[in-house]
Amino acid sequence: MARVLFINGGSEGHVNPTLGVVQELISRGEEVVYFSIEAFRERIEKTGATVRTFDDQKFIQAFISGGRDYVLERINGLLLTADIVIPSVLEQIKDEHFDYIIHDSMFGCGRMLAQILKLPAINSCTSFAQTKTTFDKMIEPFFSKVPSDIVKPIHDTFQSLTDRVKERYDVEIHSPYEVFCNPAPLMIVYTTREFQPDGEAFDPTYKFVGPSISARLTQDGFDFTAIKGVNPIYISLGTVFNQAIDFYKLCFEALGNTDHTIVMSIGNRTQVSDLGEIPNNFIVKNYVPQTEVLQYSALFITHGGMNSTHEGLYYGVPLIVIPQSADQPLLAEQVLKLGAGVPLQMRGLTANQLREAVDCVLSRSSFKKAAASIGESFRKTEGYQQAVHEIFEFKSQFQI
């Protein structure tokens, strides 16, 4: 039995794919200590892992203080979280032994902690993977097209923060890529090589295991009899960008009092009472058991997070993707390219545009066929079970 240190941030899309992995590791005799935020304690503990936490409010404040307009500002924000996360983790594991570390791909302190602790490292990649070449291509316009009076102070801050990391933790950071993507000797990517843009560009250290979809923490109270046999439209903007009262009301305008049954999840930051009068054909909940509802759905209107996109396609549901941030525009492009749905822009979106997109996707069988084909390819993968197989191969390689 080995002891595993798992380091992750605090978002559904980064935590949920790891739950099956952790449960499978524990079933095969590993002991897992999992660092995240308090909000995820219950669902992580259900896997059998020991949960420890860091201060999520201080983490978020540090991250946001780096700036939000440019990728390098976000990287600076990740570097600023080091002084929140690293001392907390090191204090809580003092005098403990670990055999290897698994860290999130976009959680900036993961690679740093692996270096500080001198542990063999595995990257848990819950977004599309990036090589250094593709990352450099993505960030290059910042240096070539943004005015130098903006670029210079941001880049100077990056240099001073990497110097500080070196001074405090004796960790060398050679490029922004190392902070943003946290490369490791083994990269577990929770999609297929076929769904990954430029999938053929990735070397054998990248293991495309397919979507990691396992049983979720669910809550009672959803009446499935109301949607059985009616092929509902499911609407959710995920858990981060779901404070969107105007969008929810636009959905009422576009789809209210039609022949469609609509299930809409609004998250816990919006109250159902804030939405005013709800059309009779809408079922509006703060929480919806997403993977279960998708199995009945004819269409999924989503923000296009990796988790949600995978889950919709896994069950063969075509998508309307309304990206909000991060890698979601890229996911929307990939869904369009593969013919499994259409993208819309939130800015300036009208009820007519949304209604027309719904009619388009539902009336053309090609969208359903493409989604079903992708879903079949996803279901042929082994997801978290394949991830654990790759982890044990890695252990053998490192004689753990």
C-alpha positions as CSV (number, residue, x, y, z in Angstrom):
1,M,0.0,0.0,0.0
2,A,1.3,3.5,-0.9
3,R,0.3,6.8,0.5
4,V,-0.9,9.3,-2.0
5,L,-1.0,13.1,-1.6
6,F,-3.8,14.5,-3.8
7,I,-3.8,18.3,-4.4
8,N,-6.7,20.0,-6.1
9,G,-8.5,23.4,-6.2
10,G,-12.1,24.1,-5.4
11,S,-14.3,23.7,-8.4
12,E,-16.8,21.0,-9.5
13,G,-15.1,20.6,-12.9
14,H,-11.7,19.8,-11.4
15,V,-12.9,17.7,-8.4
16,N,-15.7,15.6,-9.8
17,P,-13.6,13.7,-12.4
18,T,-11.2,12.7,-9.6
19,L,-13.7,11.1,-7.3
20,G,-13.9,7.8,-9.2
21,V,-10.1,7.7,-9.4
22,V,-9.7,8.2,-5.7
23,Q,-12.3,5.6,-4.9
24,E,-10.7,3.1,-7.2
25,L,-7.2,3.8,-5.8
26,I,-8.5,3.2,-2.3
27,S,-10.3,0.0,-3.4
28,R,-6.9,-1.2,-4.7
29,G,-5.2,-0.6,-1.3
30,E,-3.8,3.0,-1.6
31,E,-4.2,5.5,1.2
32,V,-5.2,8.9,-0.1
33,V,-4.9,12.3,1.6
34,Y,-6.8,14.8,-0.4
35,F,-6.4,18.6,-0.2
36,S,-9.2,20.8,-1.4
37,I,-11.7,23.2,0.1
38,E,-14.3,22.6,2.8
39,A,-17.2,22.7,0.3
40,F,-16.0,19.4,-1.2
41,R,-15.3,17.6,2.0
42,E,-18.4,15.4,2.1
43,R,-18.2,14.1,-1.4
44,I,-14.4,13.4,-1.2
45,E,-14.8,11.7,2.2
46,K,-17.4,9.4,0.5
47,T,-14.6,8.0,-1.6
48,G,-12.7,6.9,1.6
49,A,-10.0,9.5,1.4
50,T,-8.8,11.6,4.3
51,V,-9.7,15.2,3.5
52,R,-7.7,18.3,4.5
53,T,-8.4,21.8,3.5
54,F,-6.9,25.2,2.8
55,D,-8.6,28.6,3.1
56,D,-10.6,29.0,-0.1
57,Q,-11.4,32.7,0.5
58,K,-7.8,33.6,0.9
59,F,-7.0,31.5,-2.1
60,I,-9.6,33.1,-4.3
61,Q,-8.5,36.6,-3.2
62,A,-4.9,35.9,-4.0
63,F,-5.8,34.4,-7.4
64,I,-8.0,37.3,-8.4
65,S,-5.5,39.9,-7.2
66,G,-3.2,38.8,-10.0
67,G,-5.6,40.3,-12.6
68,R,-8.1,38.8,-15.0
69,D,-7.6,40.4,-18.4
70,Y,-4.7,38.4,-19.7
71,V,-3.5,34.8,-19.3
72,L,-0.2,36.0,-17.8
73,E,-2.1,37.9,-15.1
74,R,-4.0,34.7,-14.2
75,I,-0.7,32.9,-14.0
76,N,0.5,35.6,-11.7
77,G,-2.6,35.0,-9.6
78,L,-1.7,31.3,-9.4
79,L,1.8,32.2,-8.2
80,L,0.2,34.5,-5.6
81,T,-1.7,31.5,-4.2
82,A,1.6,29.8,-3.3
83,D,1.9,31.6,0.0
84,I,-1.7,30.6,0.9
85,V,-1.5,26.9,-0.1
86,I,2.1,25.7,0.3
87,P,2.6,26.7,4.0
88,S,-0.8,25.3,4.9
89,V,-0.2,21.9,3.2
90,L,3.4,21.6,4.6
91,E,2.2,22.3,8.1
92,Q,-0.7,19.8,7.9
93,I,1.5,17.0,6.5
94,K,4.5,17.6,8.7
95,D,6.4,14.4,9.6
96,E,4.1,12.4,7.3
97,H,5.4,10.1,4.5
98,F,4.0,10.1,1.0
99,D,5.0,7.9,-1.9
100,Y,3.7,10.0,-4.8
101,I,1.6,13.1,-5.5
102,I,-1.3,13.7,-7.9
103,H,-2.0,17.3,-8.6
104,D,-4.5,19.2,-10.7
105,S,-3.4,20.5,-14.1
106,M,-4.5,24.1,-13.5
107,F,-3.9,24.4,-9.8
108,G,-0.7,26.4,-9.8
109,C,0.9,25.0,-6.6
110,G,0.7,21.3,-7.5
111,R,4.0,21.1,-9.4
112,M,5.7,23.3,-6.8
113,L,4.6,21.0,-4.0
114,A,5.9,18.0,-5.9
115,Q,9.3,19.7,-6.2
116,I,9.4,20.8,-2.6
117,L,8.5,17.3,-1.4
118,K,10.6,15.6,-4.0
119,L,7.8,13.2,-4.9
120,P,7.1,11.4,-8.2
121,A,4.2,13.5,-9.7
122,I,1.1,12.7,-11.7
123,N,-0.9,15.5,-13.4
124,S,-4.7,15.2,-13.3
125,C,-5.9,17.1,-16.3
126,T,-9.6,17.9,-16.3
127,S,-9.5,20.4,-19.2
128,F,-8.1,20.0,-22.7
129,A,-4.4,19.2,-22.5
130,Q,-1.7,21.6,-23.7
131,T,1.9,21.0,-24.8
132,K,4.4,23.7,-24.3
133,T,4.2,24.4,-28.0
134,T,0.4,24.9,-28.0
135,F,0.6,27.0,-24.8
136,D,3.3,29.2,-26.2
137,K,1.2,29.7,-29.4
138,M,-1.7,30.7,-27.2
139,I,0.2,33.2,-25.1
140,E,2.3,34.7,-27.9
141,P,-0.2,37.4,-29.0
142,F,0.0,38.9,-25.5
143,F,3.7,39.6,-26.1
144,S,3.4,40.6,-29.8
145,K,0.1,42.5,-30.0
146,V,-0.6,44.0,-26.6
147,P,1.0,47.4,-25.9
148,S,4.4,47.1,-24.2
149,D,3.3,49.5,-21.4
150,I,0.7,46.8,-20.4
151,V,3.0,43.8,-21.1
152,K,6.1,45.0,-19.2
153,P,4.6,45.4,-15.7
154,I,2.7,42.1,-15.9
155,H,5.8,40.3,-17.1
156,D,7.9,42.0,-14.5
157,T,5.5,40.8,-11.8
158,F,5.8,37.3,-13.1
159,Q,9.6,37.5,-12.8
160,S,9.5,38.9,-9.3
161,L,6.9,36.2,-8.2
162,T,9.1,33.4,-9.6
163,D,12.1,34.9,-7.8
164,R,10.1,34.9,-4.6
165,V,9.1,31.2,-5.1
166,K,12.7,30.4,-5.6
167,E,13.8,32.3,-2.5
168,R,11.0,30.9,-0.2
169,Y,10.6,27.3,-1.5
170,D,13.7,26.6,-3.6
171,V,11.6,25.9,-6.6
172,E,12.8,26.9,-10.1
173,I,10.1,28.1,-12.5
174,H,11.3,28.3,-16.0
175,S,8.2,29.4,-17.9
176,P,4.6,30.4,-17.5
177,Y,3.7,27.1,-18.9
178,E,4.9,25.3,-15.8
179,V,2.6,27.3,-13.6
180,F,-0.5,27.2,-15.9
181,C,-0.3,23.5,-17.0
182,N,1.8,21.8,-14.2
183,P,3.5,19.3,-16.5
184,A,4.5,16.0,-14.8
185,P,6.0,12.6,-15.9
186,L,2.5,11.2,-16.2
187,M,-0.4,13.3,-17.6
188,I,-3.9,11.8,-17.0
189,V,-6.3,13.5,-19.4
190,Y,-10.0,12.9,-18.9
191,T,-11.0,12.8,-22.5
192,T,-10.3,10.8,-25.6
193,R,-7.4,11.6,-28.0
194,E,-10.1,12.0,-30.8
195,F,-12.0,14.7,-28.8
196,Q,-8.8,16.5,-27.8
197,P,-7.9,19.2,-30.3
198,D,-4.7,18.2,-32.2
199,G,-4.8,14.9,-30.2
200,E,-2.0,13.4,-32.4
201,A,0.4,16.0,-31.1
202,F,0.7,14.5,-27.6
203,D,3.5,12.2,-26.7
204,P,3.1,8.9,-24.7
205,T,3.3,10.7,-21.3
206,Y,-0.2,11.9,-22.0
207,K,-2.7,9.2,-21.2
208,F,-6.2,9.9,-22.7
209,V,-8.4,7.8,-20.4
210,G,-11.8,9.1,-21.5
211,P,-14.4,10.9,-19.3
212,S,-14.2,10.0,-15.6
213,I,-17.9,9.7,-14.8
214,S,-18.8,8.1,-11.6
215,A,-21.7,8.2,-9.1
216,R,-22.2,11.7,-7.8
217,L,-23.3,13.0,-4.4
218,T,-27.0,13.5,-5.1
219,Q,-29.8,15.1,-3.1
220,D,-33.3,13.9,-2.7
221,G,-36.3,15.8,-4.1
222,F,-36.1,15.5,-7.8
223,D,-39.2,14.0,-9.4
224,F,-38.1,11.9,-12.3
225,T,-41.7,10.9,-13.2
226,A,-42.2,14.4,-14.5
227,I,-39.6,13.9,-17.2
228,K,-39.8,10.2,-18.2
229,G,-41.0,9.8,-21.7
230,V,-41.1,13.5,-22.6
231,N,-37.5,14.1,-23.7
232,P,-36.9,17.3,-21.8
233,I,-34.5,20.1,-22.6
234,Y,-32.0,20.5,-19.8
235,I,-30.4,23.9,-19.0
236,S,-27.5,24.5,-16.7
237,L,-24.6,27.0,-16.6
238,G,-22.6,24.9,-14.1
239,T,-21.6,26.0,-10.6
240,V,-19.3,28.9,-11.2
241,F,-21.0,31.2,-13.7
242,N,-24.6,30.4,-12.8
243,Q,-25.6,33.8,-11.3
244,A,-27.4,34.7,-14.5
245,I,-30.9,35.8,-13.7
246,D,-31.3,37.7,-17.0
247,F,-30.3,34.5,-18.9
248,Y,-32.8,32.4,-17.0
249,K,-35.6,34.9,-17.7
250,L,-34.5,34.9,-21.4
251,C,-35.0,31.1,-21.3
252,F,-38.6,31.7,-20.0
253,E,-39.2,34.1,-22.9
254,A,-37.7,31.8,-25.5
255,L,-39.2,28.5,-24.4
256,G,-41.9,29.2,-21.9
257,N,-45.4,27.8,-22.7
258,T,-44.1,25.7,-25.6
259,D,-44.5,22.0,-26.1
260,H,-41.1,21.4,-24.6
261,T,-40.6,20.3,-21.0
262,I,-37.6,22.3,-19.6
263,V,-35.5,21.3,-16.6
264,M,-33.3,24.2,-15.4
265,S,-30.7,24.1,-12.7
266,I,-29.8,27.6,-11.3
267,G,-27.3,26.7,-8.6
268,N,-27.3,27.9,-5.0
269,R,-26.4,31.5,-5.6
270,T,-29.8,32.4,-7.2
271,Q,-33.1,31.9,-5.5
272,V,-36.0,30.5,-7.4
273,S,-38.1,33.3,-6.1
274,D,-35.8,35.8,-7.8
275,L,-37.0,34.7,-11.2
276,G,-40.6,35.8,-10.9
277,E,-43.3,33.9,-12.6
278,I,-42.1,30.5,-13.9
279,P,-43.8,29.1,-17.0
280,N,-45.8,25.9,-16.5
281,N,-43.5,23.8,-18.7
282,F,-40.4,24.7,-16.6
283,I,-39.0,22.7,-13.7
284,V,-36.6,25.0,-11.9
285,K,-34.3,23.7,-9.1
286,N,-31.2,25.0,-7.3
287,Y,-29.7,21.5,-7.7
288,V,-30.4,18.9,-10.4
289,P,-28.8,15.4,-10.5
290,Q,-27.2,16.2,-13.8
291,T,-26.0,12.8,-15.0
292,E,-29.4,11.2,-14.2
293,V,-31.4,14.0,-15.9
294,L,-29.2,13.9,-19.0
295,Q,-30.1,10.2,-19.6
296,Y,-33.7,11.4,-20.3
297,S,-32.8,14.6,-22.2
298,A,-33.2,15.5,-25.9
299,L,-31.0,18.6,-25.7
300,F,-28.5,20.2,-23.2
301,I,-28.1,23.9,-23.1
302,T,-24.7,24.4,-21.3
303,H,-21.9,26.8,-20.5
304,G,-19.6,24.2,-22.1
305,G,-17.4,23.3,-19.1
306,M,-15.4,20.1,-19.7
307,N,-17.4,18.1,-17.1
308,S,-20.8,19.1,-18.5
309,T,-19.8,18.7,-22.1
310,H,-18.4,15.3,-21.5
311,E,-21.5,14.2,-19.5
312,G,-23.9,15.5,-22.2
313,L,-22.1,13.7,-25.0
314,Y,-21.5,10.6,-22.9
315,Y,-25.2,10.1,-22.9
316,G,-25.5,11.1,-26.6
317,V,-27.3,14.4,-26.0
318,P,-26.7,17.2,-28.5
319,L,-25.6,20.5,-27.1
320,I,-26.2,24.2,-27.4
321,V,-23.0,25.7,-25.9
322,I,-23.0,29.2,-24.4
323,P,-19.4,29.6,-23.3
324,Q,-18.6,31.9,-20.3
325,S,-14.9,31.7,-19.7
326,A,-11.6,29.6,-19.5
327,D,-11.5,26.8,-22.1
328,Q,-15.2,26.8,-22.8
329,P,-15.0,28.7,-26.1
330,L,-12.5,26.0,-27.3
331,L,-15.0,23.3,-26.2
332,A,-17.8,25.0,-28.1
333,E,-15.6,25.1,-31.2
334,Q,-14.9,21.4,-30.8
335,V,-18.6,20.5,-30.4
336,L,-19.4,22.5,-33.5
337,K,-16.5,20.9,-35.5
338,L,-17.7,17.4,-34.6
339,G,-21.3,18.3,-35.5
340,A,-22.7,17.5,-32.0
341,G,-24.2,21.0,-31.4
342,V,-24.0,24.7,-32.0
343,P,-22.4,27.6,-30.0
344,L,-24.1,30.8,-29.0
345,Q,-22.7,34.0,-27.5
346,M,-24.1,35.1,-24.2
347,R,-23.5,38.8,-25.0
348,G,-26.4,40.1,-27.0
349,L,-28.3,36.8,-27.0
350,T,-32.0,37.2,-27.7
351,A,-34.9,35.0,-27.1
352,N,-35.4,34.5,-30.8
353,Q,-31.8,33.4,-31.3
354,L,-32.1,30.9,-28.5
355,R,-35.4,29.5,-29.7
356,E,-34.1,29.2,-33.3
357,A,-31.0,27.4,-32.1
358,V,-33.2,25.0,-30.1
359,D,-35.4,24.3,-33.1
360,C,-32.3,23.8,-35.3
361,V,-30.7,21.3,-33.1
362,L,-33.8,19.3,-32.4
363,S,-35.0,19.2,-36.0
364,R,-31.8,18.0,-37.6
365,S,-31.0,14.4,-36.9
366,S,-27.3,15.0,-37.7
367,F,-26.8,16.6,-34.3
368,K,-28.2,13.6,-32.5
369,K,-26.3,11.2,-34.6
370,A,-23.0,13.0,-34.0
371,A,-23.6,13.2,-30.3
372,A,-24.5,9.5,-30.1
373,S,-21.3,8.6,-32.0
374,I,-19.2,10.6,-29.6
375,G,-21.0,9.1,-26.7
376,E,-20.4,5.7,-27.9
377,S,-16.6,6.4,-28.2
378,F,-16.6,7.8,-24.7
379,R,-18.4,4.8,-23.3
380,K,-15.8,2.5,-24.8
381,T,-13.2,4.1,-22.6
382,E,-12.6,3.0,-19.0
383,G,-12.3,6.5,-17.5
384,Y,-11.2,6.4,-13.9
385,Q,-10.4,2.7,-14.1
386,Q,-8.0,3.3,-16.9
387,A,-6.6,6.3,-15.0
388,V,-5.8,4.0,-12.1
389,H,-4.3,1.4,-14.4
390,E,-1.9,4.1,-15.7
391,I,-1.1,5.2,-12.2
392,F,-0.1,1.7,-11.2
393,E,2.0,1.4,-14.3
394,F,3.7,4.7,-13.2
395,K,4.2,3.2,-9.7
396,S,5.9,0.2,-11.2
397,Q,8.2,2.5,-13.3
398,F,9.2,4.5,-10.3
399,Q,9.4,1.3,-8.1
400,I,6.8,2.7,-5.6
